[in-house]
Amino acid sequence: MDFDFKTLLVILVVVLIIFGGKKLRSIGDDLGHAVRGFKRAMNEGERDETDASAGSRQIRSEGTDAEFSETKTSNQASKTGRDA
């Protein structure tokens, strides 16, 4: 599927007729803002990952995890079911 110059020109003329010059300009501006925002977010995410790995912060556990009554009863039931 090769696009030569004539095909591209016809597509651009049809788009210009459908949307008009002002609407095309606003669509281009909106698309440009979206791309810039995406790039900015990607750069901030990379910076955050670099900062996190440089600091290597970890959450340390001071005790055992809490056990909930639902977990205890299901564990006990599964143990008794296996033993039977």
Secondary structure as UniProt FT lines:
FT   HELIX           5..19
FT   HELIX           21..55
FT   HELIX           69..83
//
